[in-house]
Amino acid sequence: MAAPAHPAARAFIGTSGWNYPTWRAGFYGDCPARLWLRYYAERFDVVEVTLSGRLPAQVMHYENVPLFPRGYHVARQSGSLEDMAE
């Protein structure tokens, strides 16, 4: 049997965003909205954020507490080729 073409390749599961009020009842439950990102990151490998420019500090930390576990993946959705060139 041939070796896989990319033995180190991994797939990450996540969604485009995490801050959706309609998810409260079915996903977040009693979790306070200020902790939704942390709650999400404990359950998914990656989150896509739609931003132009750099990730704001509030996405990475809340009150100086890291919201993501070490090694967590944040995918930045780019709105245009100009954004991708940054």
Contacts in CASP RR format, 6 or more apart in sequence:
PFRMAT RR
TARGET T0000
AUTHOR 0000-0000-0000
METHOD contacts of the structure
MODEL  1
MAAPAHPAARAFIGTSGWNYPTWRAGFYGDCPARLWLRYYAERFDVVEVT
LSGRLPAQVMHYENVPLFPRGYHVARQSGSLEDMAE
12 45 0 8 1.000
12 46 0 8 1.000
12 73 0 8 1.000
13 44 0 8 1.000
13 45 0 8 1.000
13 46 0 8 1.000
14 44 0 8 1.000
14 45 0 8 1.000
14 46 0 8 1.000
14 47 0 8 1.000
14 48 0 8 1.000
15 44 0 8 1.000
15 47 0 8 1.000
15 48 0 8 1.000
16 48 0 8 1.000
16 50 0 8 1.000
16 77 0 8 1.000
17 47 0 8 1.000
17 48 0 8 1.000
17 49 0 8 1.000
17 50 0 8 1.000
18 36 0 8 1.000
18 37 0 8 1.000
18 40 0 8 1.000
18 47 0 8 1.000
19 33 0 8 1.000
19 36 0 8 1.000
19 37 0 8 1.000
24 33 0 8 1.000
28 36 0 8 1.000
28 39 0 8 1.000
31 39 0 8 1.000
34 62 0 8 1.000
35 62 0 8 1.000
37 47 0 8 1.000
37 59 0 8 1.000
37 62 0 8 1.000
37 67 0 8 1.000
37 68 0 8 1.000
38 62 0 8 1.000
38 67 0 8 1.000
38 68 0 8 1.000
40 47 0 8 1.000
41 47 0 8 1.000
41 67 0 8 1.000
41 68 0 8 1.000
41 69 0 8 1.000
41 72 0 8 1.000
42 69 0 8 1.000
45 72 0 8 1.000
45 73 0 8 1.000
46 72 0 8 1.000
46 73 0 8 1.000
46 74 0 8 1.000
46 75 0 8 1.000
47 73 0 8 1.000
47 74 0 8 1.000
47 75 0 8 1.000
48 74 0 8 1.000
48 75 0 8 1.000
48 76 0 8 1.000
48 77 0 8 1.000
49 55 0 8 1.000
49 59 0 8 1.000
49 74 0 8 1.000
49 75 0 8 1.000
49 76 0 8 1.000
49 77 0 8 1.000
50 77 0 8 1.000
50 79 0 8 1.000
51 59 0 8 1.000
51 76 0 8 1.000
51 77 0 8 1.000
52 78 0 8 1.000
52 79 0 8 1.000
52 83 0 8 1.000
53 83 0 8 1.000
53 86 0 8 1.000
55 74 0 8 1.000
55 76 0 8 1.000
59 67 0 8 1.000
59 74 0 8 1.000
60 66 0 8 1.000
60 67 0 8 1.000
60 68 0 8 1.000
61 67 0 8 1.000
68 74 0 8 1.000
78 84 0 8 1.000
END
